[in-house]
Amino acid sequence: MSPKAMVPNPRQAALLEAVRAHGSASVDELAQRFNVTLQTVRRDVGLLADAGLLVRFHGGVRTPGSTTENIGYLQRQRLNHVAKQRIAEAVAERVPDECSLFVNIGTTTEAVAEALMRRRRRLRVITNNLNVAAILSDKPDFEVIVAGGMVRSRDRGIIGEATVDFIRQFRVDIGLIGISAIEVDGTLRDFDYREVKVARAIVESSRQVWLAADHSKFNRPAMVQLARLSEIDALFTDQAPPAPFDALLGEAGVELVVAGEAPPPRAAATGEARTARAGAAGRAALPPR
């Protein structure tokens, strides 16, 4: 079974996350954790390994640790689905009505688009994600601008030099980005350098940069550097980040928003000025006609 063909069921998705959290696990540990038989665990890890999501060794399984290729789009849609929904609601709660945003490629940003549909009004959104555009264009008081460029068939993301040039024409209130990996040196990383170049243009063209990333993105490797934590204003996630990321966020002055929790005192203090900037809602600065 190819990696793109498999969509993990809820138990398999939870098993995958458990292995990712620790780097590896024995079959016995997984059977005890999920209260299933050894045979069930072996069958699940076998399917996940065949799909390229895990690597088997004698008596256990580990993460593949690839820095060059992300997992398939349909798989990412299912993985951490509840976490992404929580993050999306937290982001939508903070976005002011009548403001301008960039929204880039990713299953988390697509979840945010769904939440914005329910909770916000009169937004102007510029996106290089056809899925986001399709979601938001159903709301009559939203203005949706789609970047030009090459459409990547696997996830309908738009990438390429034309996309970068298009993004650079604008200056918006909030640049909302997703990411595949946050490494322990404080770098934000992804797999496709063409996608990263577009995301980099979004970072440079936004008054505020908000990162939406679930807990599985911490301490995950990827090949291409997009930015550093010090270049974002707020991180929206579903669990408190592990060490050393909590310290890195504090040193960088990033506001941490854990979905479903009140922000800690440090985050409220360090993010106060940055949050105030986003509170002044405005229209996107359009290029001259």
C-alpha positions in Angstrom: 0.0 0.0 0.0 1.5 3.4 -1.0 1.8 6.2 1.6 -0.9 8.2 -0.2 -3.3 5.4 -0.3 -3.6 4.8 3.5 -5.8 6.9 5.7 -5.2 5.7 9.4 -8.3 4.9 11.4 -8.6 6.7 14.8 -6.8 3.9 16.7 -4.0 3.8 14.2 -3.7 7.6 14.2 -3.5 7.6 18.0 -0.8 4.8 17.9 1.1 6.8 15.4 1.1 9.9 17.6 2.2 7.8 20.6 5.2 6.5 18.7 6.0 10.0 17.4 5.9 11.4 20.9 8.6 9.1 22.2 10.5 8.3 18.9 9.9 4.6 19.3 7.9 2.0 21.2 7.7 -1.7 21.8 4.7 -3.7 20.6 4.0 -4.7 24.2 3.9 -1.1 25.3 1.5 -0.2 22.6 -0.8 -3.1 23.3 -1.0 -2.2 27.0 -1.5 1.5 26.2 -4.4 0.9 23.8 -5.8 -2.1 25.6 -5.7 -4.3 22.5 -4.0 -7.6 21.6 -0.5 -7.9 20.4 -1.9 -9.2 17.1 -3.9 -6.1 16.7 -0.9 -3.9 17.3 1.3 -5.9 14.9 -1.4 -5.6 12.2 -1.7 -1.8 12.8 2.1 -1.1 12.8 2.5 -3.3 9.8 0.0 -1.2 7.8 1.6 2.0 9.1 5.0 0.7 8.2 3.9 -0.3 4.7 2.5 3.2 4.2 5.9 4.7 5.2 4.6 6.3 8.4 6.6 4.0 10.8 9.7 1.8 10.6 9.6 -1.7 12.2 12.4 -3.2 14.2 12.5 -6.5 16.2 9.9 -6.1 18.9 8.9 -2.6 18.2 8.5 0.4 15.9 10.0 3.9 15.5 9.4 7.0 13.5 11.0 7.1 10.0 12.6 10.5 10.7 12.6 11.6 7.0 13.6 15.2 6.4 12.8 15.1 2.7 9.1 14.1 2.3 5.9 14.9 4.2 3.2 12.3 4.7 0.2 12.3 2.4 -2.5 14.9 2.3 -5.4 12.6 3.2 -3.4 11.2 6.1 -2.6 14.6 7.4 -6.3 15.5 7.2 -7.1 12.6 9.6 -4.1 12.9 11.9 -4.7 15.1 15.0 -8.1 16.1 13.6 -9.6 17.1 17.0 -6.4 19.1 17.9 -6.6 21.0 14.6 -10.3 21.8 15.2 -9.4 23.2 18.7 -6.5 25.3 17.2 -8.8 26.6 14.5 -11.4 27.8 17.0 -8.7 29.6 19.0 -7.3 31.3 16.0 -10.8 32.4 14.8 -11.6 33.8 18.2 -8.6 36.1 18.0 -9.0 37.3 14.4 -10.8 40.7 14.3 -13.7 41.3 12.0 -12.9 43.4 8.9 -9.2 42.6 8.8 -6.9 41.3 6.1 -5.1 38.0 6.2 -2.8 35.7 4.3 -3.7 32.0 4.7 -1.2 29.5 3.3 -1.1 25.7 2.6 -1.9 23.1 5.2 -4.7 21.0 6.8 -4.5 23.1 9.9 -5.1 26.4 8.0 -8.0 24.7 6.2 -9.5 24.0 9.6 -9.0 27.6 10.5 -10.8 28.6 7.3 -13.9 26.6 8.4 -13.8 28.3 11.8 -13.6 31.7 10.3 -16.6 31.0 8.2 -18.7 30.4 11.3 -17.3 33.2 13.5 -16.0 36.2 11.5 -17.4 38.8 9.1 -16.1 41.0 6.4 -12.6 39.5 6.0 -10.3 40.0 3.1 -8.2 36.8 2.6 -5.4 36.3 0.2 -4.5 32.6 -0.1 -2.3 30.2 -2.1 -4.5 27.3 -1.1 -7.4 26.4 -3.4 -9.1 24.4 -0.6 -9.1 27.5 1.7 -10.4 29.6 -1.2 -13.3 27.1 -1.9 -14.3 27.2 1.8 -14.2 30.9 2.3 -15.7 31.9 -1.0 -19.1 30.5 0.2 -19.4 33.5 2.6 -20.8 36.6 0.7 -19.2 39.2 3.0 -15.7 37.6 2.6 -13.5 38.8 -0.2 -11.1 36.0 -1.3 -8.1 36.7 -3.5 -6.3 33.6 -5.0 -2.6 33.8 -5.8 -1.5 32.9 -9.2 1.1 30.1 -9.9 1.3 26.4 -10.3 -1.3 24.2 -8.6 0.2 21.2 -6.7 -2.2 18.4 -7.4 -1.7 16.5 -4.2 -3.1 19.2 -1.9 -4.2 22.1 -4.2 -1.6 24.4 -2.9 -0.3 27.1 -5.3 3.5 27.5 -5.5 6.2 28.9 -7.7 7.9 32.2 -8.4 4.7 33.8 -9.8 3.1 33.0 -6.4 5.9 34.7 -4.5 5.7 37.8 -6.7 2.0 38.0 -6.3 2.2 37.8 -2.5 4.8 40.5 -2.3 2.4 43.0 -3.8 0.4 43.1 -0.5 0.8 44.1 3.1 -1.8 42.5 5.4 -2.8 42.6 9.1 -2.2 38.9 9.8 -0.2 36.2 8.0 -1.5 32.8 9.1 0.9 30.0 8.3 1.1 26.3 9.1 4.3 24.4 9.3 5.5 20.8 9.2 8.3 20.9 11.7 9.6 23.0 14.6 13.1 21.9 15.5 15.0 22.3 18.8 17.1 25.1 17.4 14.0 27.3 17.1 13.7 26.9 13.3 10.5 26.4 11.5 10.9 23.9 8.6 9.0 22.3 5.8 9.6 19.8 3.0 9.0 21.6 -0.3 11.4 24.6 -1.0 8.8 26.1 -3.4 6.1 26.1 -0.7 8.6 27.6 1.7 9.5 30.5 -0.6 5.8 31.4 -0.7 5.4 31.1 3.0 8.6 33.2 3.5 7.0 36.0 1.3 3.9 35.8 3.6 6.1 36.3 6.7 7.8 39.3 5.1 4.5 40.9 4.0 2.5 40.6 7.2 2.2 43.0 10.1 1.8 40.1 12.4 2.7 36.4 11.8 0.6 33.8 13.5 1.7 30.1 13.4 -0.9 27.3 13.8 0.7 24.0 14.6 -0.4 21.0 16.6 1.8 19.2 19.2 3.1 16.7 16.7 5.1 19.4 14.9 7.5 19.9 17.8 10.9 18.2 17.5 10.0 16.9 14.0 12.7 17.1 11.3 12.2 18.7 7.9 14.7 19.8 5.2 13.9 23.4 4.4 14.1 26.4 6.8 11.3 28.8 6.6 11.9 31.1 9.5 12.9 31.2 13.2 10.5 31.4 16.2 11.7 35.0 16.8 10.0 36.0 13.5 6.5 35.0 14.5 4.2 36.9 16.9 1.9 34.1 18.1 1.9 30.4 18.2 -1.5 28.6 18.4 -1.2 24.9 19.4 -3.2 22.3 21.3 -0.8 21.3 24.1 1.8 23.1 26.1 5.1 22.7 24.2 7.7 20.4 25.7 11.2 21.5 26.7 13.2 23.3 25.3 10.4 24.9 23.2 8.8 26.6 26.1 12.0 28.4 26.9 12.7 29.2 23.2 9.2 30.8 22.9 9.9 32.9 26.0 13.2 34.1 24.7 11.7 35.0 21.4 8.8 36.9 22.9 6.3 34.7 21.1 2.7 34.8 22.5 1.7 31.2 23.2 -2.0 30.3 22.8 -2.8 26.8 23.9 -6.3 26.0 22.6 -8.8 25.7 25.3 -6.6 27.2 28.0 -6.1 30.7 29.3 -2.8 32.2 28.1 0.0 32.1 30.7 1.1 35.4 32.3 4.4 35.4 30.3 2.5 35.1 27.0 0.1 37.8 27.9 2.9 40.2 28.8 5.3 39.5 25.9 2.6 39.4 23.3 0.7 42.5 24.5 2.2 45.0 22.1 2.0 42.6 19.2 -1.6 41.7 19.9 -2.5 45.4 20.0 -1.2 45.8 16.4 -3.5 43.0 15.2 -6.5 44.6 17.0 -6.4 47.6 14.6 -8.4 45.8 11.9 -7.8 47.1 8.3 -8.1 46.3 4.7 -5.2 44.8 2.8 -2.9 47.3 1.1 -3.6 46.6 -2.6 -1.0 47.2 -5.3 -1.4 50.3 -7.5 -3.8 49.8 -10.4 
